[in-house]
Amino acid sequence: MILSMTGYGRAEQVLNGRDITVELRSVNSRFFEYSSRIPRTCAFMEDKLKKLVAARVSRGKVELNLSIQNVTAADTVVQVNWQLAESYKNAFQAMADRMDLKNDATVGMIARFPDVLTQTAAPTDPDALWADVEQVAGQAVEAFLAMRAAEGEKLRADVESRLTTIETLVGQIEQNSAGRVQAYTERLYARLKEILEDRSIDEARLVTEAAIFADKTAIDEETVRLHSHVAQYRAILALDEPVGRKLDFLTQELNRESNTIGSKCQDVSITRLVVELKSEIEKIREQIQNIE
């Protein structure tokens, strides 16, 4: 299955009183790159999340965002500094006794003094929290891969179409190339006849020149390799594994063969076909940059 390197996936679920949201997005990259934005309290699961993503993604610059909101689970605990509260209470009573006044201190009044009440984070079971986050992250990864697969199928269809065009162009090049030696021989004969006028033409030399021309401009090997590369391209597209790097290398080979044909053949009709051929290969190369 062909997978695109660009994708997006999101999953959200309320588990054990926590609203957990995981988002994944990726863009093209030569290698696997991972970054994340997660709450500070979840720093312990950073490596676990990276391994979870890396197990399913081999190429691309991936960013993971994790958000956790407490719905019913207590995220803070209020504690009373009893020693300080008792000190305030005793101070109020001492003031009332010494000044012969009524002690009107209340719990609410004492609670408003600094540090009498303190808030601390509620203890969390790391294993239980990771189990919940892992479940939601797994769903986000599946959605992320589904989008990559959908985009990958579009890329595969486009590449397949261009491979068919390349085969057609190579076939036309082969047809146009078939009569080039005979045409060259006839042009050479006509030119020599014009120059030498009534003098005889050395037929052996003419044949030798034609043979040299045929050897220098032979493109049979290049067209055979192009057909072979296209067949190999289709076989790789059918593999159920990351194939981006293999296709990138094979695209370079397609381009190399087309360049060789262009340098060997000076025929205008073949040159035009080579230009079209190189254009299709370049469009394939651009698409391959998006494949995992």
Contacts in CASP RR format, 6 or more apart in sequence:
PFRMAT RR
TARGET T0000
AUTHOR 0000-0000-0000
METHOD contacts of the structure
MODEL  1
MILSMTGYGRAEQVLNGRDITVELRSVNSRFFEYSSRIPRTCAFMEDKLK
KLVAARVSRGKVELNLSIQNVTAADTVVQVNWQLAESYKNAFQAMADRMD
LKNDATVGMIARFPDVLTQTAAPTDPDALWADVEQVAGQAVEAFLAMRAA
EGEKLRADVESRLTTIETLVGQIEQNSAGRVQAYTERLYARLKEILEDRS
IDEARLVTEAAIFADKTAIDEETVRLHSHVAQYRAILALDEPVGRKLDFL
TQELNRESNTIGSKCQDVSITRLVVELKSEIEKIREQIQNIE
1 149 0 8 1.000
1 152 0 8 1.000
1 240 0 8 1.000
2 149 0 8 1.000
2 152 0 8 1.000
2 153 0 8 1.000
2 155 0 8 1.000
2 156 0 8 1.000
2 237 0 8 1.000
2 243 0 8 1.000
2 291 0 8 1.000
2 292 0 8 1.000
3 145 0 8 1.000
3 148 0 8 1.000
3 149 0 8 1.000
3 151 0 8 1.000
3 152 0 8 1.000
3 242 0 8 1.000
3 291 0 8 1.000
3 292 0 8 1.000
4 148 0 8 1.000
4 149 0 8 1.000
4 151 0 8 1.000
4 152 0 8 1.000
4 154 0 8 1.000
4 155 0 8 1.000
4 290 0 8 1.000
4 291 0 8 1.000
4 292 0 8 1.000
5 26 0 8 1.000
5 27 0 8 1.000
5 28 0 8 1.000
5 29 0 8 1.000
5 59 0 8 1.000
5 60 0 8 1.000
5 148 0 8 1.000
5 290 0 8 1.000
5 291 0 8 1.000
5 292 0 8 1.000
6 26 0 8 1.000
6 27 0 8 1.000
6 28 0 8 1.000
6 148 0 8 1.000
6 151 0 8 1.000
6 290 0 8 1.000
7 24 0 8 1.000
7 25 0 8 1.000
7 26 0 8 1.000
7 144 0 8 1.000
7 147 0 8 1.000
7 148 0 8 1.000
7 151 0 8 1.000
8 23 0 8 1.000
8 24 0 8 1.000
8 25 0 8 1.000
8 26 0 8 1.000
8 144 0 8 1.000
8 147 0 8 1.000
9 23 0 8 1.000
9 24 0 8 1.000
9 25 0 8 1.000
9 140 0 8 1.000
9 141 0 8 1.000
9 143 0 8 1.000
9 144 0 8 1.000
9 147 0 8 1.000
10 21 0 8 1.000
10 22 0 8 1.000
10 23 0 8 1.000
10 24 0 8 1.000
10 140 0 8 1.000
10 143 0 8 1.000
11 21 0 8 1.000
11 22 0 8 1.000
11 136 0 8 1.000
11 137 0 8 1.000
11 138 0 8 1.000
11 139 0 8 1.000
11 140 0 8 1.000
11 142 0 8 1.000
11 143 0 8 1.000
12 19 0 8 1.000
12 20 0 8 1.000
12 21 0 8 1.000
12 22 0 8 1.000
12 136 0 8 1.000
13 19 0 8 1.000
13 20 0 8 1.000
13 135 0 8 1.000
13 136 0 8 1.000
13 139 0 8 1.000
14 20 0 8 1.000
14 71 0 8 1.000
15 132 0 8 1.000
15 135 0 8 1.000
15 136 0 8 1.000
16 73 0 8 1.000
16 128 0 8 1.000
16 132 0 8 1.000
17 70 0 8 1.000
17 71 0 8 1.000
17 72 0 8 1.000
17 73 0 8 1.000
18 68 0 8 1.000
18 69 0 8 1.000
18 70 0 8 1.000
18 71 0 8 1.000
18 73 0 8 1.000
18 129 0 8 1.000
18 132 0 8 1.000
19 67 0 8 1.000
19 68 0 8 1.000
19 69 0 8 1.000
19 70 0 8 1.000
19 71 0 8 1.000
20 66 0 8 1.000
20 67 0 8 1.000
20 68 0 8 1.000
20 132 0 8 1.000
20 133 0 8 1.000
20 136 0 8 1.000
21 65 0 8 1.000
21 66 0 8 1.000
21 67 0 8 1.000
21 68 0 8 1.000
21 136 0 8 1.000
22 64 0 8 1.000
22 65 0 8 1.000
22 66 0 8 1.000
22 67 0 8 1.000
22 133 0 8 1.000
22 136 0 8 1.000
22 137 0 8 1.000
22 138 0 8 1.000
22 139 0 8 1.000
22 140 0 8 1.000
23 64 0 8 1.000
23 65 0 8 1.000
23 140 0 8 1.000
24 53 0 8 1.000
24 62 0 8 1.000
24 63 0 8 1.000
24 64 0 8 1.000
24 65 0 8 1.000
24 140 0 8 1.000
24 141 0 8 1.000
24 143 0 8 1.000
24 144 0 8 1.000
25 62 0 8 1.000
25 63 0 8 1.000
25 144 0 8 1.000
26 57 0 8 1.000
26 60 0 8 1.000
26 61 0 8 1.000
26 62 0 8 1.000
26 63 0 8 1.000
26 144 0 8 1.000
26 148 0 8 1.000
27 60 0 8 1.000
27 61 0 8 1.000
28 60 0 8 1.000
28 61 0 8 1.000
28 289 0 8 1.000
28 290 0 8 1.000
29 59 0 8 1.000
29 60 0 8 1.000
29 61 0 8 1.000
30 59 0 8 1.000
31 59 0 8 1.000
31 60 0 8 1.000
32 54 0 8 1.000
32 57 0 8 1.000
32 58 0 8 1.000
32 59 0 8 1.000
32 60 0 8 1.000
32 62 0 8 1.000
33 60 0 8 1.000
33 61 0 8 1.000
33 62 0 8 1.000
34 50 0 8 1.000
34 53 0 8 1.000
34 54 0 8 1.000
34 62 0 8 1.000
34 63 0 8 1.000
34 64 0 8 1.000
35 61 0 8 1.000
35 62 0 8 1.000
35 63 0 8 1.000
35 64 0 8 1.000
36 46 0 8 1.000
36 49 0 8 1.000
36 50 0 8 1.000
36 63 0 8 1.000
36 64 0 8 1.000
36 65 0 8 1.000
36 66 0 8 1.000
37 63 0 8 1.000
37 64 0 8 1.000
37 65 0 8 1.000
37 66 0 8 1.000
38 45 0 8 1.000
38 46 0 8 1.000
38 49 0 8 1.000
38 64 0 8 1.000
38 65 0 8 1.000
38 66 0 8 1.000
39 66 0 8 1.000
39 67 0 8 1.000
39 68 0 8 1.000
41 121 0 8 1.000
41 124 0 8 1.000
42 66 0 8 1.000
42 68 0 8 1.000
42 129 0 8 1.000
42 133 0 8 1.000
44 126 0 8 1.000
44 130 0 8 1.000
45 126 0 8 1.000
45 129 0 8 1.000
45 130 0 8 1.000
45 133 0 8 1.000
48 130 0 8 1.000
48 134 0 8 1.000
49 64 0 8 1.000
49 66 0 8 1.000
49 133 0 8 1.000
49 137 0 8 1.000
52 134 0 8 1.000
52 137 0 8 1.000
52 138 0 8 1.000
52 141 0 8 1.000
53 62 0 8 1.000
53 64 0 8 1.000
53 141 0 8 1.000
56 141 0 8 1.000
56 145 0 8 1.000
57 145 0 8 1.000
57 292 0 8 1.000
58 242 0 8 1.000
58 292 0 8 1.000
59 242 0 8 1.000
59 244 0 8 1.000
59 245 0 8 1.000
59 292 0 8 1.000
60 292 0 8 1.000
64 137 0 8 1.000
66 133 0 8 1.000
66 137 0 8 1.000
68 133 0 8 1.000
73 122 0 8 1.000
74 122 0 8 1.000
75 121 0 8 1.000
75 122 0 8 1.000
76 119 0 8 1.000
76 120 0 8 1.000
76 121 0 8 1.000
76 122 0 8 1.000
77 119 0 8 1.000
77 120 0 8 1.000
77 121 0 8 1.000
77 122 0 8 1.000
78 117 0 8 1.000
78 118 0 8 1.000
78 119 0 8 1.000
79 117 0 8 1.000
79 118 0 8 1.000
79 119 0 8 1.000
79 120 0 8 1.000
80 116 0 8 1.000
80 117 0 8 1.000
81 115 0 8 1.000
81 116 0 8 1.000
81 117 0 8 1.000
81 118 0 8 1.000
84 113 0 8 1.000
84 115 0 8 1.000
84 116 0 8 1.000
85 110 0 8 1.000
85 111 0 8 1.000
85 116 0 8 1.000
88 105 0 8 1.000
88 110 0 8 1.000
88 113 0 8 1.000
88 116 0 8 1.000
89 105 0 8 1.000
89 110 0 8 1.000
92 103 0 8 1.000
92 105 0 8 1.000
92 110 0 8 1.000
93 103 0 8 1.000
93 105 0 8 1.000
95 101 0 8 1.000
95 103 0 8 1.000
96 102 0 8 1.000
96 103 0 8 1.000
110 116 0 8 1.000
111 117 0 8 1.000
148 292 0 8 1.000
151 290 0 8 1.000
152 290 0 8 1.000
152 291 0 8 1.000
155 287 0 8 1.000
155 290 0 8 1.000
155 291 0 8 1.000
156 237 0 8 1.000
158 287 0 8 1.000
159 233 0 8 1.000
159 237 0 8 1.000
159 284 0 8 1.000
159 287 0 8 1.000
159 288 0 8 1.000
160 234 0 8 1.000
160 237 0 8 1.000
162 280 0 8 1.000
162 283 0 8 1.000
162 284 0 8 1.000
162 287 0 8 1.000
163 230 0 8 1.000
163 233 0 8 1.000
163 234 0 8 1.000
163 284 0 8 1.000
165 280 0 8 1.000
166 226 0 8 1.000
166 230 0 8 1.000
166 254 0 8 1.000
166 277 0 8 1.000
166 280 0 8 1.000
166 281 0 8 1.000
167 227 0 8 1.000
167 230 0 8 1.000
169 273 0 8 1.000
169 276 0 8 1.000
169 277 0 8 1.000
169 280 0 8 1.000
170 223 0 8 1.000
170 226 0 8 1.000
170 227 0 8 1.000
170 230 0 8 1.000
170 277 0 8 1.000
171 223 0 8 1.000
172 273 0 8 1.000
173 219 0 8 1.000
173 223 0 8 1.000
173 261 0 8 1.000
173 265 0 8 1.000
173 270 0 8 1.000
173 273 0 8 1.000
173 274 0 8 1.000
173 277 0 8 1.000
174 223 0 8 1.000
176 267 0 8 1.000
176 269 0 8 1.000
176 270 0 8 1.000
176 273 0 8 1.000
177 217 0 8 1.000
177 219 0 8 1.000
177 223 0 8 1.000
177 265 0 8 1.000
177 267 0 8 1.000
177 270 0 8 1.000
180 217 0 8 1.000
180 265 0 8 1.000
180 267 0 8 1.000
180 270 0 8 1.000
181 210 0 8 1.000
181 213 0 8 1.000
181 214 0 8 1.000
181 217 0 8 1.000
184 210 0 8 1.000
184 213 0 8 1.000
185 206 0 8 1.000
185 210 0 8 1.000
188 206 0 8 1.000
188 209 0 8 1.000
188 210 0 8 1.000
189 201 0 8 1.000
189 206 0 8 1.000
192 201 0 8 1.000
192 206 0 8 1.000
193 201 0 8 1.000
216 264 0 8 1.000
217 264 0 8 1.000
217 265 0 8 1.000
217 266 0 8 1.000
218 264 0 8 1.000
219 260 0 8 1.000
219 261 0 8 1.000
219 264 0 8 1.000
219 265 0 8 1.000
222 257 0 8 1.000
222 258 0 8 1.000
222 260 0 8 1.000
222 261 0 8 1.000
222 264 0 8 1.000
223 257 0 8 1.000
223 261 0 8 1.000
225 253 0 8 1.000
225 257 0 8 1.000
226 254 0 8 1.000
226 257 0 8 1.000
226 258 0 8 1.000
229 250 0 8 1.000
229 253 0 8 1.000
229 254 0 8 1.000
229 257 0 8 1.000
230 254 0 8 1.000
232 250 0 8 1.000
233 247 0 8 1.000
233 250 0 8 1.000
233 254 0 8 1.000
236 243 0 8 1.000
236 246 0 8 1.000
236 247 0 8 1.000
236 250 0 8 1.000
237 243 0 8 1.000
237 247 0 8 1.000
242 292 0 8 1.000
243 291 0 8 1.000
243 292 0 8 1.000
244 288 0 8 1.000
244 291 0 8 1.000
244 292 0 8 1.000
247 288 0 8 1.000
247 291 0 8 1.000
248 285 0 8 1.000
248 288 0 8 1.000
248 289 0 8 1.000
251 281 0 8 1.000
251 284 0 8 1.000
251 285 0 8 1.000
251 288 0 8 1.000
254 281 0 8 1.000
254 284 0 8 1.000
255 278 0 8 1.000
255 281 0 8 1.000
255 282 0 8 1.000
255 285 0 8 1.000
258 274 0 8 1.000
258 277 0 8 1.000
258 278 0 8 1.000
258 281 0 8 1.000
259 278 0 8 1.000
261 270 0 8 1.000
261 274 0 8 1.000
261 277 0 8 1.000
262 270 0 8 1.000
262 271 0 8 1.000
262 274 0 8 1.000
265 271 0 8 1.000
265 274 0 8 1.000
END
